[in-house]
C-alpha cells in the first residue's frame, strides 16, 4: 500500500471519528457532556459545572419545603445555606457553586431536574478521562492556575467561602470544569451500608480548603448525610439508559425512621437504668418526634387512627375493642407517612392521610410482620 492510500485512510478515519464525537456531544443535554462507557459500563452525561447558587435558588423557589427556614434540620443540618439571607444567596455569587448542602438536599435537587448524583465510579471515570494513574485531571503538572485550592486562612468565612465562579479554570478532556478543587462533590454512594446508626456518603474532588496533596483524583472523603458545610457542593449526572437510583423521599423517610427508632430505644434504656422517669420518657419521645419530623407527637393519634380504620375495616376477625397499636408499629407508620409527606408536599394534610390509607392497605402484611403479630 503506497503512502497516498495510507494518508487517505487515516484522514477518513479521523473524519468519521470527528463526526461521531460531534454527534455525541450534540446529543448531550444543555450544559452536560457525555462520558463514554467502557469495560461493560454504560455511558452517561455529567454536568459541565458544579450546581450554582442561582440554579439552587430556582429549585427552592419551586419547592418551598426546601426553603432555608422550612427544611427539616434533621435532614439538612444546622448550616444549611449558611451564607444566604432567607432564600437569597450572597450578592454577586449567583455563578458560584452552592455550598452547605446536605446529601439529601443535593439528591432532592438532582431528582427535581430529572437527574441523579454520580456514583463514585462515574465521578472517577469522568475526572480521569484517559489519564490513568495521574494525580490530577490534567496529569501530574503543578495544579496552580488549574484549580481553586489551598485557600484557607484563619480569617476565611465558611458562611461565604472563597469559592470561584464555575468555569474559572480550564476543563478536563471531557469538558468538565472544576472537577477537582472549588468544592467537594457529593456522590451517590453510601460509605457503609451496614451501619444503620451513622450514615455517611462519599465526597470526591476536594475543595478550596484542601492542599494540593488532598485534592488529587484518588482522594476519597466522607461526610454525614444530613449535614452540609462551606466546602461541600455537587454536580449531577444523567444515565444514558435513563435508569435512576432510589428516590430521595424513600431515603429520607427510612433514615428518619431509623434515627427515631434508635432515639426511642435509647430513651427506654435510660428509663430501665433509672436515669429518667416515666414523664421524662414521654418528654424525650416528644422531643425526638418534633426534631425529626417538625410534627407534634400528638400527630401520632392521626396516624394510629388511619391504621386502626384500615385494619378493622378489612379484617372482620379483629375485635376493635381489644386492638392496640404498639410503639414499633407507630414508628413504622411515621416512616410510611413521611415518605408520602416528602413526595407530595404540595398536598393537604387530609390528602396525605388518604394516601396513607392506600399505602397501608398495600403494606398491611409487612406491618404485622414488623410488630410480631399475625392474622391468627
N, C-alpha and C positions, 0 to 999 in steps of 0.2 A: 504494500500500500504506500503510495507516494505522500509526500508531506502536505500537498494541497488537500488530498482527501481527508487526512488526519485532522488538519485545521478545520475543514468544513464540518466534520463530525463533532469536534469539540465545541465549535461555535453553536451548532444545532442543539447540542446537549444543554449548554448554558442558556440558550434562548428558551428552550422548553422549561428548564428549571425556573427561570425568572418569571415565566408566565404562571407556573404553578404557585410560586411564592406570592406573586401579586394577587392571584385569585384567592389564596388562603387568607391573606391579610385583608382583602376587600370584603371577605365574608365575615370577618370579626365584628362583633357589635361595637358601637361607638366607644372610643377610649379604652378598648381592650385589645390585646394581642393574642394570637394563637400560640400555644406551647405544644409543639409536636409530640405525639406519643412515640414510645419506643419500648422494646423488650416486653411487649404484651400490654403495656399501659396505654390507656386511652389518651388522646389529645384533649386539651381543654383551653379555655380562654381565661386570661387573667387581666385585671385592671392595670392599665399603664401606670397609674398613680395611686398613692395611698388615698383613702377616703378623706375628703376635706371637711373643714368646719361648715362651709357653705352647703355641701351636699348633705351633711348630717342634719343641718337645720331644716332642710326640706322634709326630711324624714320625720322629725319630731313635730313639725308644723302640721303634718298629715296624720300623726299618731300621738294624740295628746297624752296617752298613758306613758309615753317616754319623755315628756317634758321634764326638765330638771327638778321641778318641785313635785311632780306627780309620780315619778318612777319609784318602785319599791327599793328602799335602801338595801333590803336583803338580797337583791339581785344586781344592783349597780354600785353598791358601796357608798361610803361617806364622801368620796371625792368626785363623784360623777359630774362631768362637765365643769370641772373645778373653776376654771378661769372665766366661765360665762356669767353674765348678769341676767338672771332669769333664763330666757330662751334666746338670748343674743350672744353670739360669740364675740371675743375681743376685737375691737376695732382694727381694721386693716389686716385681719388674719383669716379672711374667707378662704384663701387658697393654701393655707397651711393645713397639715394633717390634723384631724380631730384627735384629741387625746383624752385621757381619763375616762375611757370607755371599757366597761366590763366585757367579758366574753359573751355574756347573754345579750347585752346591748348590741355588740357587733354582729352577732348572729341574727338578731331581730332585724337590723338594718339590711343585712345581706338578703334575707328572705323577702323583705318588702320590695327590694328592687329586682327580685327574681333571680338572685344569685346565691352563692354559698361562701363559706370560709374555706381557704385552701387546706388540704391535708399537708402534713409535714413533707411527704414525698413530692407533692405537687409544688410546694414552695421551693424545695431544694432543687428540683429539676428546672424550675423557672429561673432561679437565681444563678445556677451554674451554667446553664446552656451546654455548650460543648467543652467547657473548660474544666476537665476532671482534675481533682486533687489540687486545685488552686485556692488561694486564700480568699480572693475576692471575685466578684463577677467580671472584673476586667483582667484578672490574672494575679500576679504577685507583686505588682508595682506599688509604690508608695500611695497610700489612699488619700493623702492631702490633695485638695481641689477635686476630689472624685466623690466625696460623701460628707455628710454632716455628722461629725462625731467629736468626742473628747471636748465637749463644750461646758462641762460642769465647773463651776466655781462656787464658793460659799455664798455668793450674792445671787445665784441663779434662782429664779422662781419656778417651782413646779406647777404653779397655777397657770402661768403664761410662759411656758418653757421656750428655750432657744431653738425651736424648730425652724426649718426653712420652707419656703413655698415649694410645693410639689413640682418636680421637673427642674429644680435648680442645678442639677448635676447631669452629666451625660448618661444616657441609658445603657443597659447591657445589650448583648447581641439580639435579644428578643424584642427590644424596645421598651423594657421595664425601667422606670425611673425610681431611684431611692430604694431599691430592693434591699440594700443594706444601709444602715445609718438612718438618721432623721427620727424615726420611731420604730420600736419593736412591733412586730405584726403578729396578731393572734392567728393561730392555726386551729383547725377543726379538732385535732387530736387531743384526747384526754391523757394526762400523764400516767395515771394508774387507775384503770377501770375497776379494780378490785377494792379500792379504798373508798368506802361509802361515807366515811367521817370527814374527809377533806377532799376537795375536788380542785385540781389544778389542770390548766391547759397549757399547751406548748406555745412559746413565743420564738420567733426567728427574726434574724436580720440586725439586731442591735439598734441602738438609738443614739441621739445626740449626747447622751450621758456616757456612753461606753468608750473605752480606749481602742486603739487600732487592733490590739490582740483580741478584744472582747466582741468585736462585731464581724468577725470572719464568718464566712458562709457556714462552716461546720459547727459554730457555736449554737447550742440549744439551751434555752432557759424556760422558766415556767412561772406562772402567776395564778393566784386564786381566781376561780371562775367568776366570782361575784364582785370583783374589785377592779378598779381602773386607776391608773396613776399617770403622771405627766410624761412618762416615757413610752406609753403604750398606745398604739393605734391599730389600723388594719387595712387590708385591701381585699377585694373579692375575686372569686373565680366563677366560671360558668362551665360546667361539664359539657363537653361536645355531645355526649349522649343524652343530656337533659336529665339525668338521674341525680336527685338531690339527696342529702342526708336527712336524718330525722328532724322534725320541726322543733323550733325553739320553745313553743308552748309546752310540749311534752317534756323537754329537758328542764324547763324552769319549774313546772309543777312537780316533777319527780324529785328534783333537788330540794325544793322546799319541803315536800313530804318527808324526805329522809332526815332533814335537819329538825323538823318539828318532832318527829318520832324520837330522835336522839335527845332532844331537849326534854321531852316528856319523860323518857326513861331516866335521864339524869336527875330530874326533879323527884321522881318516885324513889330513886335510890337515896337521895338526900332525906326524904321522909322516913325511909326504913332505918336510916342511921341516926335519926333523931335530930338532924340538923335544921329541919324546918317543920312547922306544924301543918295540920290539915288546911288551915286558912292560908298559910304561906304557900302550900302546894297549889291551891287554886289561884292565888295571885301570880305565881310563877307561870302556870298554864296560860293565864290571861296575857301576860307579857310576851310569851312565846308566840301565841297566835297573832297578836297585834303587830309584833315586829316583822314576822314573815309574810303576813297577808294584808295588813292595814285594816282588816275587818275586826270588829269587836268579837270577843269569844261568844257572845250571845247569838251570833250568826250561826253557830253550830246547831241551834234549835231548828233553823230553817232547813239545813242540810239533813238533819236526822228525820224531820217530818217528811221530806221528799222520799227518803229511803223507806220510812215506815209505810207510807202510802203505796209505794211500788211493791213492797214485799207482801203486804196484807191483801192488796187488790189482786195479786197474781198468784197467791198461794192459799187456797181455802183451808188447808190443814193447819195453818198457823193461828194460834189464839192471840188476838191482838192485845188482850189484857196482860198476857204473860211475856209478850215480846219486849226485849230490851236491846239497846244498842250500846256496845262497849266502846271504850276509848280507841282501840285499834281500828274498829270499823269507822268511827268518826274521822280519824286521821285519813283513812282511805277515801272517805267522801270529800275531804278537803282536796286531796290530790286530783280527783276527777273533776271537782268543781273548778279548781284553779286552772286546769288545762282549758276548760271552756271559757273561763274568765279571760285568759290571755288571748285565746283565739278569736273571741267575739266581744272585745272590749267596748264596741260601739253599741251593743245591745243593752236593753234594760235589765234590771235585776230579775223581774218575772220571766223574761225571755231566757235568761241564763238558767234559771231554775227549771224551766220547761225542758231545756236542752239536757239538763242533768237527769231529768226523769227518763228521757230516752236513752241516755248513756247507761243508767243503772239497769234498765231492762236488758241491755246487751251484756252487762258485766255482773249480773247477779250471782252467777256461779263463782266467779272469781272472788267476789266479796265474801261469800260464805266460806270459801276455802281459806281466805286470809284470816278470818276471825275464828276458824276452827269449828264452825258449825256445818251441819249437813242438812239435807232435806228430811232426813228421817226423824 
